[in-house]
Structures are given as structure tokens and as C-alpha cells.
Amino acid sequence: MKRRKLGSSNLFVSEIGLGCMSLGTDYSKAQPVIEAALEEGINYFDTADLYDFGENEKIVGQALKNVREQVIIATKAGNRWTDAKDSWTWDPSKAYIKEAVKQSLKRLNTDYIDLYQLHGGTIEDNIDEAIEAFEELKDEGYIKYYGISSIRPNVIREYAQKSNIISVMMQLSILDRRPEEEALPLLHDHNISVVTRGTVAKGMLSDRMIEKAASKGYLDYSYEELEEVLPLLKEKLASARSLAEVAIQYNLSHPAVASVVAGASTPEQIKENARAASSASLSAEEIKLIKSITKANKYEQHR
């Protein structure tokens, strides 16, 4: 599998990454999925302390311990569970970030984290303090690099201008083109890579299409619009390959994108995602056609 450089770092990530949230809590089922990913050349594994109360990090760490030096582990912090573990609160403070990383390192059973990400963020946060925390963690050797996971243009802009982030994880798909107008060009100009999630739009950009659409629609698409757009995309672009392959190649066509993080709960899904990454790139004509069929979605004003 091809690899792309992650921002200004010396990390080269596979074009498909494994979104580990979908692995579940049964190690005997998760391990074959991770092994299949390694066999397909996937070296980028994304988790978070929030997933399954930290159990996800434990599973990822255990499954990758024998290949630790050959893989890139990304995890996240900023959300802390309440004592009752029935909800979580947002805490981007320096004190919490520096404590959370130690717990993640312990669960991952590793001495360092390749990419440590702020798991969200608002413009009201003390962004300078959060940056200071990440910079200190770099200096102390706990992390190699840091980034953020955010879809908020104003937050992304602040970190791009003030920090040394190497990546931004964000939602991006054929049906969610919100980052294209501002975020993607801005990050590309700053040599900050994008790692995408939500690529198949909750399954709508797959062979199941409208079956996966909610009756209330998706973002600024009504259900009725989806009934028109999805079959049209398949007819015009997915006659020789799956719609999911088209969706993954669409994200990879953006020069700012380094990796498409996709979830998988079976080895078969891993193989499907790997095939999609190795399929032919979209032509300029195909990209133009996609944009003519879909919307240039807009962010809500408060973002």
C-alpha cells in the first residue's frame, strides 16, 4: 500500500488507516482484524482514550506490541468520563492533557505515542495552554508529534497559525464537502496533513446506498435529494467499481489528505478497504462530475 508523508513530520502513513473504534472489546475478534490490516500494508492505527473507557487503547497496544517500531499509533485526549461513566466532559487544560497521556501510554503499553491529538475543541478554549501542553510532551519524549481532531474552521485556523500540528482529523466525503472551501486549502498551504473520517457517509456511499440513509436526510441533503443523488453517483461513477472505492479515491484526490481512516470489524472489510486504496485514481473529469452532482456543503455560522 502506498504511503504519504504526514505534514512536516518524518512519519509516512498508509493511504488507508484503521479506525480502531469499530474493533469492539473482544480481543479474540479484534486481533485478526489488526493482523489483516498489517498484512495489507496498513501502518496507521487511530484510537482514543474515550473509546470503550480506554479498553480500545489496551487492545490496540496488545495487538501491536510485537511490531511497535513498524507502526504509527495515533490516539486522542480532551474528553474525560464522569465518575459514573454515563457521559463525558470537555477538558483541554494543560493539567488534564499531561495526565491523560500517561494513562494512554500505560494502556497502549508503549513508551511513546506517534501522534497525540486533541479530541475536539472550541474557539473558547485556552488554545495557547493546550499547545503548551503538547509542546512540553514532545520535549519530554512522551509523544513524537501532535495534531487535532476537529471540523470547526475557526479552531483549525487558530491551530494552523499558532502551533506545530502536523495533522487535522476531520469528516470529509462526497456528501460532506464542507472542508473543501477553506480548511483543505489552508492546511495544504501550511503543510499540515488531513486525515479523513466518515468517508462512506454512514454507509450511504456503499452498495447499500439509500438503505443507510436516515429519513431526516444527511447534513443539508433531504431524504428526497439523497434518493436522487446516490443512484446517480452509482450510475455515473461506479459501474466498474464499488461506490465505496469511488468515495475513498475522492478523498485521496485532495492534495492535503494523507490518509483515509476507515473502520472495520472483520478481516474481509480490511481487504475491501485496501482494494479501494489500490484502485485507479479518479480522473479530473470524474472529480468534476462528482462536484456537479453533489453540494458544496456549508458550515453552520457558529463554527
C-alpha positions in Angstrom: 0.0 0.0 0.0 1.2 3.5 -0.8 2.2 5.8 2.0 2.1 9.6 2.3 4.1 12.0 4.4 2.1 13.3 7.4 2.6 17.1 7.3 6.1 18.3 8.2 6.9 15.2 10.2 9.0 12.2 9.3 6.0 9.9 9.5 4.8 8.1 6.4 1.3 6.8 6.8 -0.6 4.3 4.7 -3.3 5.7 2.5 -5.8 3.7 4.4 -5.7 3.8 8.2 -7.6 1.6 10.6 -10.1 3.5 12.7 -10.0 1.3 15.8 -13.2 2.4 17.5 -15.1 -0.3 15.5 -13.0 -3.2 16.9 -15.2 -3.8 20.0 -13.9 -5.1 23.3 -13.3 -8.8 22.5 -9.6 -9.2 21.8 -10.0 -12.5 20.1 -12.2 -10.8 17.4 -10.1 -7.6 17.2 -6.7 -9.3 16.8 -7.5 -10.9 13.4 -8.7 -7.5 12.1 -5.5 -5.8 13.1 -3.4 -8.6 11.7 -5.3 -8.4 8.4 -4.5 -4.6 8.4 -0.8 -5.3 8.9 -0.8 -7.9 6.1 -2.4 -5.4 3.7 0.3 -2.8 4.5 -1.7 -0.6 6.8 0.6 1.0 9.3 -1.6 3.8 10.8 -3.9 2.9 13.7 -6.2 5.5 15.2 -7.7 5.2 18.7 -8.7 7.4 21.6 -8.9 7.3 25.4 -12.6 7.8 25.1 -13.3 4.6 23.2 -14.8 1.9 25.4 -13.4 3.6 28.5 -9.8 3.1 27.4 -10.3 -0.6 26.5 -9.7 0.2 22.9 -6.2 1.5 23.6 -5.4 -1.7 25.6 -6.5 -3.9 22.6 -4.5 -1.8 20.1 -1.4 -1.8 22.3 -1.5 -5.5 22.9 -2.1 -6.4 19.2 0.7 -4.1 18.0 3.3 -4.7 20.7 5.5 -7.0 18.6 5.5 -4.6 15.6 5.6 -1.4 17.6 8.5 0.2 15.7 6.9 -0.5 12.3 3.6 1.1 13.0 2.2 4.6 13.7 -0.2 4.8 16.7 -2.4 7.8 17.0 -4.6 8.5 20.0 -6.6 11.4 21.4 -7.4 13.2 24.6 -9.6 16.1 25.9 -12.8 14.2 26.8 -13.0 12.9 30.3 -15.5 10.4 31.6 -17.6 11.4 34.6 -17.3 9.2 37.7 -20.5 7.4 36.8 -19.1 6.8 33.3 -22.5 7.7 31.8 -21.3 10.9 30.0 -18.1 12.9 29.5 -17.0 16.5 29.8 -14.6 18.6 27.7 -11.3 19.4 29.3 -8.5 20.8 27.1 -6.5 22.0 30.1 -2.8 21.6 30.3 -3.0 19.6 33.5 -5.5 17.2 32.1 -3.7 16.6 28.8 -0.4 15.9 30.6 -2.1 13.4 32.9 -4.2 11.8 30.2 -1.1 11.0 28.1 0.4 9.0 30.9 -2.8 6.9 31.2 -2.9 6.3 27.4 0.8 5.3 27.4 0.1 2.7 30.1 -2.9 1.3 28.3 -1.1 1.2 25.0 1.9 -0.4 26.7 4.3 1.8 24.9 7.0 4.4 25.7 5.8 7.0 23.2 2.8 8.0 21.1 3.5 8.8 17.4 0.6 11.2 17.0 -1.3 12.7 20.0 -4.4 14.6 19.1 -6.8 17.0 20.8 -10.1 15.2 20.5 -12.3 18.2 19.6 -12.0 21.9 20.6 -13.8 25.2 20.6 -12.7 28.8 20.0 -13.4 29.5 23.7 -10.7 27.0 24.8 -7.4 28.3 26.1 -5.7 27.3 22.9 -2.3 28.6 24.0 -2.3 26.5 27.1 -3.3 23.4 25.1 -0.4 24.0 22.6 2.0 24.5 25.5 0.9 21.1 26.9 1.6 19.3 23.6 4.9 21.0 23.1 6.1 20.0 26.6 5.0 16.4 25.9 7.2 16.5 22.8 10.1 17.9 24.7 9.7 15.2 27.4 9.6 12.4 24.8 6.1 11.2 25.6 4.9 12.0 22.1 6.6 12.5 18.7 4.0 14.8 17.1 0.6 16.3 17.8 -2.5 17.3 15.9 -6.2 18.0 16.4 -9.4 16.3 15.5 -11.8 19.0 14.5 -14.3 20.1 11.9 -14.5 23.7 13.1 -12.8 26.1 10.7 -12.2 28.8 13.3 -10.4 26.3 15.6 -8.5 24.8 12.7 -7.3 28.2 11.7 -6.1 29.1 15.2 -4.0 25.9 15.5 -2.7 26.2 11.9 -1.4 29.7 12.7 -0.2 29.2 16.3 1.0 25.6 16.7 3.2 22.9 15.2 0.4 20.5 14.5 1.2 18.1 11.7 -2.4 16.9 11.0 -6.1 17.5 11.4 -8.5 14.7 11.5 -11.9 15.7 10.0 -15.0 14.5 8.4 -14.8 14.6 4.7 -16.8 12.7 2.0 -18.5 13.1 -1.4 -21.6 14.0 0.6 -19.8 16.2 3.2 -17.6 18.6 1.2 -17.6 21.3 3.9 -13.8 21.4 4.3 -13.1 22.0 0.7 -13.7 25.7 0.5 -11.5 26.8 3.4 -9.9 24.1 5.6 -8.3 21.9 3.0 -6.6 24.8 1.1 -5.5 26.4 4.4 -3.9 23.3 5.7 -2.3 22.4 2.4 -0.7 25.9 2.4 0.6 25.3 6.0 2.0 21.8 5.1 -0.5 20.3 7.6 -2.0 17.0 6.5 -5.6 15.9 6.7 -6.7 12.5 8.0 -10.3 11.9 7.0 -13.1 10.0 8.7 -16.7 9.5 7.7 -15.6 8.7 4.1 -18.6 6.5 3.2 -21.1 8.8 5.0 -22.6 6.3 7.4 -22.7 3.6 4.7 -24.6 5.7 2.1 -21.6 5.8 -0.2 -21.6 2.0 -0.4 -23.6 -0.6 -2.3 -26.4 -0.2 0.3 -26.8 3.5 -0.5 -30.3 4.8 0.3 -31.0 1.8 2.7 -28.5 3.5 5.0 -30.0 7.0 4.7 -31.9 8.4 7.7 -35.4 9.6 6.9 -34.4 13.1 8.0 -31.7 13.2 5.4 -27.9 13.9 5.9 -26.4 17.3 6.6 -28.1 19.7 4.1 -29.5 16.9 1.9 -33.1 15.9 2.3 -34.1 12.3 2.1 -35.6 13.0 -1.3 -32.4 14.6 -2.6 -30.5 11.5 -1.4 -32.9 9.3 -3.4 -31.8 11.2 -6.5 -28.1 11.8 -5.8 -27.0 8.4 -4.6 -28.3 6.3 -7.6 -26.9 9.0 -9.9 -23.4 8.7 -8.3 -23.5 5.0 -8.7 -24.8 5.1 -12.3 -22.2 7.7 -13.5 -19.2 6.7 -11.5 -19.4 3.2 -10.0 -20.3 1.0 -13.0 -16.8 -0.7 -13.0 -16.1 -0.5 -9.2 -17.9 0.0 -6.0 -19.2 3.3 -4.8 -17.1 2.9 -1.6 -14.0 2.8 -3.8 -15.0 6.0 -5.6 -15.6 7.6 -2.1 -12.2 6.6 -0.9 -10.4 7.7 -4.1 -12.3 11.0 -3.9 -10.8 11.8 -0.5 -7.4 10.7 -1.6 -7.6 13.0 -4.6 -7.3 16.1 -2.3 -3.6 17.0 -2.1 -3.9 17.9 1.6 -5.1 14.4 2.5 -2.6 11.9 3.8 -4.8 9.0 4.9 -8.4 7.9 4.9 -9.2 6.3 8.3 -11.8 3.6 7.9 -13.3 1.4 10.5 -13.5 -2.4 10.1 -14.9 -5.1 12.3 -13.8 -8.1 10.1 -10.7 -9.0 8.1 -12.9 -9.0 5.0 -13.7 -5.3 5.5 -10.0 -4.6 5.8 -9.3 -6.3 2.5 -12.1 -4.3 0.8 -10.7 -1.0 2.1 -7.2 -2.0 0.9 -8.6 -2.8 -2.5 -10.3 0.6 -2.6 -7.0 2.3 -1.9 -5.2 0.4 -4.6 -7.9 1.0 -7.3 -7.4 3.6 -10.0 -7.3 7.3 -9.0 -10.2 9.4 -10.1 -9.7 11.4 -13.3 -10.2 15.2 -13.4 -13.4 14.6 -15.3 -14.7 12.2 -12.7 -14.0 14.7 -9.9 -15.7 17.4 -11.8 -18.7 15.2 -12.3 -18.9 14.4 -8.6 -18.9 18.1 -7.8 -21.6 18.7 -10.3 -23.9 16.0 -8.8 -23.3 16.9 -5.1 -23.4 20.0 -3.0 -20.6 22.3 -1.8 -21.9 22.0 1.8 -21.5 24.9 4.1 -20.7 25.0 7.8 -23.2 26.4 10.3 -22.3 30.0 11.2 -21.3 29.3 14.8 -18.4 27.1 13.6 
